[in-house]
């Protein structure tokens, strides 16, 4: 007889929430908040205590925990679109502390300490939550959705829809977590933050704005090798013996940026009186931190850098008043991820940010506002890309067409996680000997040429040529035209070793023309020589022509693509002998190619020769009718 399974005990956090709910119904104490609102707020807060403060139970709260929870963790993890939405949080915490003390779970002394800490936090909480520099990456994305008019409360709307992402993106390869963490440890920005924390020594006095005074700021800049003008030489290089003349820390924009990052990310902290800065928890834990901790800190910095433009705009409201920088860092990250194979030219990134920032302005207003900002602060996109490069999230490399920016594996991993969490499928590639041919071909759409060639070489070397050819041609037969042509090209590299697979492919309508052409080359040794019996049949030529036209983009019947009719005429003239258009189009209409009707429709609309266009339109109607009959 099976033993009864004992009931599972609720977690301490679930039990605390249930106990709090009962307490609100019976206590005679006047509550700071509404019971229902308290409970809703506490659901999130208790999750954050468990998952991000590492607590085993709510009664473990101690001095400094509320500041960490409410001023650092909460703004990073909870997306708030309206300042008014912050009004229930502090009252909920106040009532929860009263419950913990009243139920004996929290010592009275600890409760009083936490209440005083909450009093200090209360006037700063809303500002912390709404400060873009405190948002995590998810928060930045949510804010970008809101800026685009997406209703966050609509459960059917998510990041995927907000950014127009497909259900699936090409698979990709990422280094192991240990390798990513090793790269993160070597990031230049993290090195400077650690150096800044070490420079503090036991403590350094700060102003009422939590900044270093001018003299200390100059000393810190010199210690970090940040060059600034000296009192006597406007262009003095870094390392001058005379300390720079600095009125306030924000006069040193680079140091000001590092200082705020250090405070936001926990490399630097303020003492209880908020009169001195001391090395933070992150700086002290860093030398012995594990990979998970390192990557968590790195991702926090990544999110802050993505919000750098929002912060810069808030610190210069006069020049940013007419410019919309809101969420541009997140949008730039999305663009870089989607273009991860080719990268994004720096001028293109700059223009994307500029056009979004001035979208609501007249040309004259746009030019004036943009030039004013750039003169004072430089190109906004280059500022963000520069900070991302220092963090190790992107790399900028020169090319024949200028500088091109690409996400590094660290940056790719961070953005991929956000996309996957929003419902976009982005598979990770298996080792070459376990990877399917379909994944190899699919990853090409998101990879650069060198990356694809390296993956292909590894994949081919891990199996016999015969096996590789069979796998590739199987994928080619069931794929879209672009994937088919790529799979055929890879299989062609195998030479005579793939001959048997090519002969087997003669029985498949999708591959027959390609197989006959490759076998002809293998037989003659010269692609230009076609031995007797290897001539392509009309239906084979029609299939291959349809494939090539689809790959070149001649299949958009919705009018989203701007075509150049002359280019179409040249392509068809090279593929079809003069006077053979009718026979070719008729054959395209007969073959069971799923794209034949759309390609013929586009030819009928775009071909500059009215006679050829008319023939194509008639064939398109026949192709569509036959395709419908096959369904």
C-alpha positions as CSV (number, residue, x, y, z in Angstrom):
1,X,0.0,0.0,0.0
2,X,1.4,3.4,-1.0
3,X,2.2,5.8,1.7
4,X,0.2,9.1,1.7
5,X,2.3,12.0,0.5
6,X,2.5,14.7,3.1
7,X,1.1,18.1,2.1
8,X,3.7,20.6,1.0
9,X,4.2,23.4,3.4
10,X,3.8,26.9,2.0
11,X,7.0,28.9,1.6
12,X,7.8,31.5,4.4
13,X,7.0,34.2,1.9
14,X,3.6,32.8,0.9
15,X,2.8,32.2,4.6
16,X,3.8,35.8,5.5
17,X,1.5,37.2,2.8
18,X,-1.4,35.1,4.0
19,X,-0.7,36.1,7.6
20,X,-0.6,39.7,6.6
21,X,-3.9,39.5,4.8
22,X,-5.6,38.0,7.9
23,X,-3.9,40.6,10.1
24,X,-5.3,43.5,8.1
25,X,-8.8,42.2,8.7
26,X,-8.4,42.1,12.5
27,X,-5.9,44.7,13.6
28,X,-7.1,47.8,15.4
29,X,-4.0,49.7,14.1
30,X,-4.8,52.4,11.5
31,X,-3.1,51.2,8.3
32,X,-0.9,53.4,6.2
33,X,-2.3,51.9,3.0
34,X,-5.4,50.1,1.7
35,X,-5.4,46.4,2.5
36,X,-6.0,45.3,-1.1
37,X,-3.3,47.6,-2.5
38,X,-0.9,46.5,0.3
39,X,-1.3,42.9,-0.7
40,X,-0.7,43.6,-4.4
41,X,2.5,45.5,-3.7
42,X,3.8,42.9,-1.3
43,X,3.5,40.1,-3.8
44,X,6.2,41.8,-5.9
45,X,8.3,42.9,-2.9
46,X,8.4,39.5,-1.3
47,X,9.5,38.0,-4.6
48,X,12.3,40.5,-4.8
49,X,13.4,39.8,-1.2
50,X,13.6,36.1,-2.0
51,X,15.1,36.2,-5.5
52,X,17.4,39.3,-5.3
53,X,18.2,39.8,-1.6
54,X,18.7,36.1,-1.0
55,X,16.5,36.0,2.0
56,X,15.0,32.8,3.3
57,X,12.1,34.5,5.1
58,X,10.7,38.1,5.4
59,X,11.7,38.2,9.1
60,X,15.4,38.2,8.0
61,X,15.1,41.9,7.1
62,X,17.9,43.9,8.6
63,X,19.5,47.3,8.5
64,X,20.2,48.4,4.9
65,X,17.9,45.8,3.3
66,X,15.1,48.2,2.6
67,X,17.4,50.7,1.0
68,X,18.8,47.9,-1.3
69,X,15.3,46.6,-2.0
70,X,13.5,49.9,-2.7
71,X,16.1,52.1,-4.1
72,X,18.2,49.7,-6.2
73,X,16.4,46.3,-6.8
74,X,12.8,47.6,-7.2
75,X,13.6,50.3,-9.9
76,X,15.6,47.8,-11.8
77,X,13.1,44.9,-11.7
78,X,9.7,46.6,-11.6
79,X,8.6,48.7,-14.6
80,X,6.5,51.7,-13.6
81,X,5.1,53.9,-16.3
82,X,3.4,56.6,-14.1
83,X,4.8,58.3,-11.0
84,X,1.4,57.9,-9.4
85,X,1.8,54.2,-9.5
86,X,4.5,54.4,-6.8
87,X,2.2,55.8,-4.2
88,X,1.1,52.4,-2.7
89,X,4.6,50.9,-2.2
90,X,5.9,52.8,0.9
91,X,2.6,52.4,2.8
92,X,2.5,48.7,2.0
93,X,6.1,48.3,3.5
94,X,5.2,50.3,6.5
95,X,2.1,48.1,7.2
96,X,4.1,45.0,6.6
97,X,6.8,46.0,9.2
98,X,3.9,46.6,11.7
99,X,2.6,43.1,11.0
100,X,6.0,41.5,11.4
101,X,6.6,43.3,14.7
102,X,3.1,42.8,16.0
103,X,3.2,39.1,15.3
104,X,6.6,38.7,17.0
105,X,8.5,37.7,13.8
106,X,10.6,40.8,14.0
107,X,12.3,42.1,17.1
108,X,11.1,45.5,18.2
109,X,14.5,47.1,18.0
110,X,15.0,45.9,14.4
111,X,11.5,47.0,13.5
112,X,12.2,50.6,14.8
113,X,15.5,50.6,12.9
114,X,13.7,49.6,9.7
115,X,11.0,52.1,10.2
116,X,13.5,54.9,10.5
117,X,15.3,53.6,7.4
118,X,11.9,53.6,5.6
119,X,11.4,57.2,6.6
120,X,14.6,58.2,4.9
121,X,13.7,56.2,1.8
122,X,10.2,57.5,1.4
123,X,11.0,61.0,-0.1
124,X,13.5,59.4,-2.5
125,X,11.5,56.4,-3.7
126,X,9.5,57.8,-6.5
127,X,12.5,59.6,-7.9
128,X,14.5,56.4,-7.8
129,X,11.8,54.4,-9.6
130,X,11.3,57.0,-12.4
131,X,15.0,57.7,-12.9
132,X,15.9,56.1,-16.3
133,X,19.4,55.4,-15.0
134,X,17.9,52.9,-12.5
135,X,15.9,50.9,-15.0
136,X,16.9,47.4,-15.9
137,X,16.8,46.3,-19.5
138,X,13.3,45.0,-19.2
139,X,12.2,48.2,-17.7
140,X,13.8,50.1,-20.6
141,X,11.9,47.9,-23.0
142,X,8.6,48.5,-21.2
143,X,9.2,52.2,-21.3
144,X,9.9,52.1,-25.0
145,X,6.7,50.1,-25.5
146,X,4.8,52.9,-23.6
147,X,6.4,55.5,-25.7
148,X,5.1,53.7,-28.8
149,X,1.6,53.6,-27.4
150,X,1.6,50.0,-26.4
151,X,-0.7,49.2,-23.5
152,X,1.3,47.5,-20.8
153,X,-1.8,46.2,-19.1
154,X,-3.0,44.4,-22.3
155,X,-2.0,40.8,-21.6
156,X,-1.9,40.1,-25.4
157,X,0.9,42.7,-25.9
158,X,4.5,42.0,-25.1
159,X,8.0,43.0,-26.2
160,X,7.8,40.8,-29.2
161,X,4.8,42.7,-30.5
162,X,6.1,46.1,-29.4
163,X,9.2,45.7,-31.5
164,X,7.6,43.7,-34.3
165,X,9.7,40.6,-33.7
166,X,9.0,37.3,-35.4
167,X,8.1,34.2,-33.5
168,X,11.5,32.7,-34.3
169,X,14.9,34.1,-35.1
170,X,17.9,32.2,-36.5
171,X,19.8,29.9,-34.1
172,X,23.1,31.2,-32.7
173,X,26.1,30.0,-30.9
174,X,27.2,31.6,-27.6
175,X,30.2,30.8,-25.4
176,X,29.7,29.0,-22.1
177,X,28.6,31.0,-19.0
178,X,32.2,30.6,-17.6
179,X,33.6,32.2,-20.8
180,X,31.1,35.0,-20.8
181,X,31.9,35.7,-17.1
182,X,35.6,35.7,-17.9
183,X,35.1,38.3,-20.6
184,X,32.9,40.4,-18.2
185,X,35.6,40.4,-15.6
186,X,38.0,42.0,-18.1
187,X,35.6,44.8,-19.2
188,X,37.4,48.2,-19.1
189,X,34.4,49.9,-17.5
190,X,34.3,47.4,-14.6
191,X,38.0,47.9,-14.1
192,X,37.6,51.7,-13.8
193,X,34.6,51.3,-11.4
194,X,36.7,49.0,-9.2
195,X,39.6,51.5,-9.4
196,X,37.3,54.3,-8.4
197,X,36.0,52.4,-5.4
198,X,39.5,51.5,-4.3
199,X,40.5,55.2,-4.6
200,X,37.8,56.1,-2.0
201,X,39.9,54.3,0.7
202,X,37.9,54.0,3.9
203,X,35.6,56.9,2.9
204,X,35.5,60.3,1.0
205,X,33.2,63.2,1.8
206,X,30.4,63.9,-0.7
207,X,28.2,67.0,-1.3
208,X,24.5,67.1,-0.5
209,X,24.0,65.9,-4.1
210,X,26.0,62.7,-3.4
211,X,28.9,64.0,-5.5
212,X,32.6,64.4,-4.9
213,X,33.7,68.0,-4.2
214,X,35.8,69.7,-6.9
215,X,39.2,69.0,-5.4
216,X,38.4,65.3,-4.7
217,X,36.9,65.0,-8.2
218,X,40.1,66.3,-9.8
219,X,42.2,63.9,-7.7
220,X,39.9,60.9,-8.6
221,X,40.2,61.9,-12.3
222,X,43.9,62.0,-12.1
223,X,44.1,58.6,-10.3
224,X,41.9,57.0,-13.0
225,X,43.9,58.6,-15.8
226,X,40.9,60.7,-17.0
227,X,42.4,63.7,-18.8
228,X,40.9,67.1,-18.1
229,X,42.0,70.7,-18.6
230,X,44.4,72.0,-16.0
231,X,44.1,75.5,-14.4
232,X,47.0,76.8,-16.5
233,X,46.8,74.8,-19.8
234,X,43.5,74.4,-21.5
235,X,44.7,71.3,-23.4
236,X,46.9,69.7,-20.8
237,X,47.2,65.9,-21.3
238,X,46.3,63.3,-18.7
239,X,48.9,62.8,-16.0
240,X,49.9,66.4,-15.5
241,X,51.4,67.1,-12.1
242,X,49.1,70.1,-11.4
243,X,45.6,68.9,-10.6
244,X,42.9,70.2,-12.9
245,X,40.7,73.1,-11.9
246,X,37.3,71.7,-11.2
247,X,34.3,73.5,-9.8
248,X,32.0,70.5,-9.5
249,X,32.1,66.9,-10.5
250,X,29.8,67.2,-13.4
251,X,32.5,69.4,-15.1
252,X,34.3,66.1,-15.6
253,X,31.7,64.3,-17.7
254,X,33.6,61.0,-17.8
255,X,34.1,60.9,-14.0
256,X,30.6,62.0,-13.4
257,X,29.3,59.1,-15.6
258,X,31.5,56.5,-13.8
259,X,30.5,57.9,-10.4
260,X,26.8,57.6,-11.1
261,X,27.2,54.1,-12.5
262,X,29.2,53.1,-9.5
263,X,26.4,54.3,-7.1
264,X,23.6,52.7,-9.2
265,X,25.4,49.4,-9.6
266,X,26.7,49.0,-6.0
267,X,30.4,49.6,-6.6
268,X,30.1,52.7,-4.4
269,X,27.7,53.3,-1.5
270,X,26.9,56.2,0.8
271,X,27.2,55.8,4.5
272,X,24.1,56.0,6.8
273,X,24.4,59.7,7.1
274,X,24.9,60.1,3.3
275,X,27.8,62.4,3.9
276,X,30.6,60.0,2.8
277,X,31.0,57.6,-0.1
278,X,32.6,54.2,0.7
279,X,33.4,51.1,-1.4
280,X,30.2,49.2,-2.1
281,X,29.1,45.7,-1.7
282,X,29.9,44.8,-5.3
283,X,33.5,46.1,-5.1
284,X,34.1,44.1,-1.9
285,X,32.5,40.9,-3.2
286,X,34.0,41.1,-6.7
287,X,37.4,39.4,-6.1
288,X,35.7,36.2,-4.8
289,X,32.5,36.4,-6.9
290,X,31.3,33.4,-8.9
291,X,30.2,33.5,-12.5
292,X,26.5,34.1,-11.8
293,X,27.3,37.1,-9.7
294,X,29.7,38.6,-12.3
295,X,27.2,38.2,-15.1
296,X,24.4,39.7,-12.9
297,X,26.5,42.8,-12.2
298,X,27.5,43.0,-15.9
299,X,23.8,42.9,-17.0
300,X,22.9,45.6,-14.5
301,X,25.6,47.8,-16.0
302,X,24.4,47.0,-19.5
303,X,20.9,48.1,-18.6
304,X,22.2,51.3,-17.1
305,X,24.2,52.1,-20.2
306,X,21.2,51.5,-22.4
307,X,19.5,54.2,-20.4
308,X,22.4,56.6,-20.7
309,X,20.7,58.9,-23.2
310,X,17.6,59.2,-21.0
311,X,19.9,60.2,-18.1
312,X,21.8,62.6,-20.2
313,X,18.6,64.2,-21.4
314,X,17.3,64.6,-17.8
315,X,20.6,66.4,-16.8
316,X,20.3,69.0,-19.6
317,X,16.6,69.7,-19.9
318,X,17.1,72.9,-21.8
319,X,18.8,71.3,-24.8
320,X,16.7,68.1,-24.6
321,X,13.4,69.8,-24.2
322,X,12.4,69.3,-27.9
323,X,14.3,66.1,-28.5
324,X,12.9,62.6,-27.8
325,X,15.7,60.3,-26.6
326,X,13.3,58.2,-24.6
327,X,14.1,54.5,-25.0
328,X,16.6,55.0,-27.8
329,X,19.2,52.8,-26.1
330,X,16.9,49.9,-26.0
331,X,15.9,50.5,-29.7
332,X,19.5,50.6,-30.7
333,X,20.2,47.3,-28.8
334,X,17.3,45.6,-30.8
335,X,18.7,46.9,-34.1
336,X,22.2,45.6,-33.3
337,X,20.8,42.2,-32.3
338,X,18.7,41.8,-35.5
339,X,21.6,42.9,-37.6
340,X,24.1,40.7,-35.7
341,X,25.5,39.1,-38.9
342,X,26.2,42.2,-40.8
343,X,26.5,44.7,-38.0
344,X,25.3,48.3,-38.0
345,X,27.3,51.1,-39.6
346,X,27.9,53.8,-37.0
347,X,26.5,56.5,-39.3
348,X,23.3,54.4,-39.7
349,X,23.0,54.1,-35.9
350,X,23.5,57.8,-35.5
351,X,20.9,58.6,-38.1
352,X,18.4,56.2,-36.4
353,X,18.8,58.0,-33.1
354,X,18.6,61.4,-34.8
355,X,15.5,60.7,-36.8
356,X,13.7,59.3,-33.8
357,X,14.7,62.2,-31.6
358,X,13.4,64.9,-34.0
359,X,10.5,63.0,-35.4
360,X,7.9,65.4,-34.1
361,X,9.8,68.6,-35.2
362,X,9.7,70.7,-38.3
363,X,13.0,70.6,-40.4
364,X,14.1,73.9,-39.0
365,X,13.3,73.1,-35.4
366,X,15.0,69.7,-35.8
367,X,18.2,71.1,-37.2
368,X,18.4,73.8,-34.5
369,X,17.6,71.4,-31.6
370,X,19.9,68.7,-32.8
371,X,22.9,70.9,-33.5
372,X,22.5,72.5,-30.1
373,X,22.7,69.1,-28.4
374,X,25.6,67.8,-30.5
375,X,27.7,70.9,-29.9
376,X,27.3,70.5,-26.2
377,X,27.4,66.7,-25.8
378,X,28.5,65.1,-29.1
379,X,26.7,62.5,-31.2
380,X,24.2,60.6,-28.9
381,X,24.5,57.3,-30.7
382,X,28.3,57.4,-30.5
383,X,28.1,58.2,-26.8
384,X,26.0,55.1,-26.2
385,X,28.1,52.9,-28.5
386,X,31.3,54.1,-26.8
387,X,30.0,53.2,-23.4
388,X,28.8,49.8,-24.6
389,X,32.3,49.2,-26.1
390,X,33.9,50.0,-22.7
391,X,31.5,47.5,-21.1
392,X,32.5,44.9,-23.7
393,X,28.9,44.7,-25.1
394,X,29.8,45.9,-28.6
395,X,32.9,46.1,-30.8
396,X,33.4,48.7,-33.4
397,X,35.6,47.7,-36.4
398,X,36.6,49.5,-39.5
399,X,35.5,48.4,-43.0
400,X,35.7,49.7,-46.5
401,X,32.4,51.5,-45.9
402,X,33.4,53.0,-42.5
403,X,33.1,51.9,-38.9
404,X,30.6,49.0,-38.2
405,X,29.3,48.1,-34.8
406,X,28.4,44.5,-33.7
407,X,27.3,43.1,-30.4
408,X,29.8,40.9,-28.7
409,X,28.8,37.5,-27.3
410,X,28.1,39.2,-23.9
411,X,25.8,41.7,-25.6
412,X,24.2,39.0,-27.7
413,X,23.5,36.8,-24.6
414,X,21.9,39.7,-22.8
415,X,19.6,40.7,-25.6
416,X,18.8,37.1,-26.4
417,X,17.6,36.5,-22.9
418,X,15.2,39.4,-23.1
419,X,13.8,38.2,-26.4
420,X,13.4,34.6,-25.3
421,X,11.6,35.8,-22.1
422,X,9.2,37.7,-24.4
423,X,8.3,34.6,-26.4
424,X,10.8,34.8,-29.3
425,X,12.4,31.4,-30.0
426,X,16.1,31.7,-30.6
427,X,17.7,28.3,-30.3
428,X,21.3,27.8,-29.2
429,X,23.4,25.7,-31.6
430,X,24.6,22.3,-30.4
431,X,28.2,21.2,-30.9
432,X,29.0,20.6,-34.5
433,X,28.8,16.8,-34.3
434,X,25.3,17.0,-32.8
435,X,24.0,19.8,-34.9
436,X,21.3,19.1,-37.6
437,X,21.9,20.3,-41.1
438,X,18.7,22.4,-40.8
439,X,20.2,24.4,-37.9
440,X,23.4,25.0,-39.9
441,X,21.5,26.4,-42.8
442,X,19.1,28.4,-40.5
443,X,21.9,30.1,-38.6
444,X,23.3,31.6,-41.8
445,X,20.5,34.2,-41.8
446,X,21.8,35.7,-38.6
447,X,25.6,35.1,-39.0
448,X,28.4,36.9,-40.8
449,X,30.1,35.2,-43.6
450,X,33.2,34.3,-41.6
451,X,31.1,32.8,-38.8
452,X,29.0,30.8,-41.2
453,X,32.1,29.4,-42.9
454,X,33.6,28.4,-39.6
455,X,30.4,26.6,-38.5
456,X,30.2,24.9,-41.9
457,X,33.8,23.7,-41.8
458,X,33.3,22.3,-38.3
459,X,30.0,20.6,-39.2
460,X,31.4,19.0,-42.4
461,X,34.5,17.7,-40.6
462,X,32.4,16.0,-38.0
463,X,30.6,13.6,-40.5
464,X,31.4,11.7,-43.7
465,X,30.9,13.6,-47.0
466,X,28.1,11.1,-48.0
467,X,26.2,11.6,-44.8
468,X,26.7,15.4,-44.9
469,X,25.4,15.5,-48.5
470,X,22.3,13.4,-47.7
471,X,21.5,15.7,-44.7
472,X,21.9,18.9,-46.7
473,X,19.9,17.8,-49.6
474,X,17.1,16.6,-47.4
475,X,17.0,20.1,-45.9
476,X,17.1,21.7,-49.4
477,X,14.1,19.7,-50.6
478,X,11.9,20.9,-47.8
479,X,13.1,24.5,-47.4
480,X,12.3,27.9,-48.8
481,X,14.3,29.0,-51.9
482,X,17.0,30.9,-50.0
483,X,17.7,28.0,-47.7
484,X,17.5,25.5,-50.6
485,X,20.1,27.4,-52.7
486,X,22.4,27.7,-49.6
487,X,22.1,24.0,-48.8
488,X,22.8,23.1,-52.4
489,X,25.9,25.4,-52.4
490,X,27.3,23.7,-49.3
491,X,26.7,20.2,-50.7
492,X,28.4,21.2,-53.9
493,X,31.6,21.9,-51.9
494,X,31.8,18.1,-51.2
495,X,32.6,17.3,-54.8
496,X,32.5,13.8,-56.1
497,X,31.9,12.3,-52.6
498,X,28.4,13.6,-52.8
499,X,27.6,12.0,-56.2
500,X,25.3,9.3,-54.8
501,X,23.3,11.9,-52.9
502,X,22.9,14.0,-56.0
503,X,21.7,11.0,-58.0
504,X,19.1,10.3,-55.3
505,X,18.0,13.9,-55.6
506,X,17.0,13.4,-59.3
507,X,13.8,11.9,-58.0
508,X,12.8,15.1,-56.2
509,X,11.1,17.9,-58.1
510,X,12.6,20.6,-55.8
511,X,16.2,19.4,-56.5
512,X,16.1,17.8,-59.9
513,X,17.5,20.7,-61.8
514,X,20.3,21.4,-59.3
515,X,21.2,17.7,-59.2
516,X,21.4,17.4,-63.0
517,X,23.6,20.6,-63.2
518,X,26.0,19.3,-60.5
519,X,26.2,15.8,-62.0
520,X,26.9,17.3,-65.4
521,X,29.9,19.2,-63.9
522,X,31.1,16.1,-62.1
523,X,30.9,14.2,-65.4
524,X,32.7,16.7,-67.6
525,X,34.9,18.4,-65.0
526,X,33.9,21.8,-66.5
527,X,30.7,23.7,-65.4
528,X,30.5,25.2,-68.9
529,X,30.4,21.8,-70.6
530,X,27.1,19.9,-70.5
531,X,27.5,16.2,-71.6
532,X,24.7,14.6,-73.6
533,X,21.8,13.4,-71.4
534,X,22.5,16.1,-68.7
535,X,20.6,19.0,-70.4
536,X,18.1,20.7,-68.1
537,X,14.4,20.1,-68.8
538,X,12.1,23.1,-69.1
539,X,10.4,22.4,-65.8
540,X,13.8,22.2,-64.1
541,X,14.8,25.5,-65.5
542,X,11.5,27.0,-64.5
543,X,11.9,25.8,-60.9
544,X,15.4,27.1,-60.6
545,X,14.4,30.4,-62.1
546,X,11.6,30.8,-59.7
547,X,13.9,30.0,-56.8
548,X,16.4,32.7,-57.9
549,X,13.7,35.3,-58.4
550,X,12.4,34.7,-54.9
551,X,15.9,35.0,-53.4
552,X,16.4,38.3,-55.2
553,X,13.2,39.6,-53.7
554,X,10.8,39.5,-56.7
555,X,8.0,38.0,-54.7
556,X,6.4,40.9,-52.9
557,X,2.8,41.3,-54.0
558,X,1.9,43.6,-51.2
559,X,3.9,46.5,-52.5
560,X,6.2,46.9,-49.5
561,X,9.3,46.7,-51.8
562,X,10.4,49.5,-54.2
563,X,11.4,47.6,-57.4
564,X,13.5,48.8,-60.2
565,X,11.8,47.3,-63.4
566,X,15.0,47.6,-65.4
567,X,16.8,45.3,-63.1
568,X,14.0,42.7,-63.5
569,X,14.2,43.0,-67.3
570,X,18.0,42.4,-67.2
571,X,17.7,39.3,-64.9
572,X,15.0,37.7,-67.1
573,X,16.8,38.5,-70.3
574,X,19.9,36.7,-69.0
575,X,17.8,33.6,-67.9
576,X,15.3,33.4,-70.8
577,X,16.1,33.5,-74.5
578,X,14.3,36.2,-76.4
579,X,10.9,35.0,-77.6
580,X,10.8,32.2,-75.1
581,X,9.0,34.2,-72.3
582,X,5.6,32.7,-73.0
583,X,6.9,29.1,-72.8
584,X,8.9,29.8,-69.7
585,X,6.1,31.6,-67.9
586,X,3.7,28.8,-68.8
587,X,6.1,26.2,-67.4
588,X,6.4,28.3,-64.2
589,X,2.6,28.2,-63.9
590,X,2.6,24.4,-64.3
591,X,5.3,23.4,-61.8
592,X,4.1,22.9,-58.2
593,X,6.4,25.7,-56.9
594,X,4.6,27.5,-54.0
595,X,6.0,30.9,-55.0
596,X,5.4,30.7,-58.7
597,X,2.1,32.7,-58.7
598,X,3.5,35.5,-56.6
599,X,6.7,35.8,-58.7
600,X,4.7,35.9,-61.9
601,X,2.3,38.5,-60.4
602,X,5.3,40.8,-59.6
603,X,6.7,40.3,-63.1
604,X,3.3,41.2,-64.5
605,X,3.2,44.4,-62.5
606,X,6.8,45.5,-62.8
607,X,8.3,44.4,-66.2
608,X,8.8,47.4,-68.4
609,X,7.9,45.5,-71.6
610,X,4.1,45.6,-71.7
611,X,3.8,42.5,-73.9
612,X,6.0,40.4,-71.5
613,X,4.1,41.8,-68.5
614,X,0.8,40.8,-70.0
615,X,2.1,37.2,-70.6
616,X,3.3,37.0,-67.0
617,X,-0.1,38.2,-65.6
618,X,-2.0,35.5,-67.6
619,X,0.5,32.9,-66.3
620,X,0.1,34.2,-62.8
621,X,-3.6,33.6,-62.9
622,X,-3.1,30.0,-64.1
623,X,-0.5,29.4,-61.4
624,X,-2.7,30.6,-58.7
625,X,-5.6,28.5,-59.9
626,X,-3.5,25.4,-60.1
627,X,-2.0,26.1,-56.6
628,X,-5.5,26.4,-55.2
629,X,-6.6,23.2,-56.8
630,X,-3.7,21.3,-55.2
631,X,-4.7,22.4,-51.7
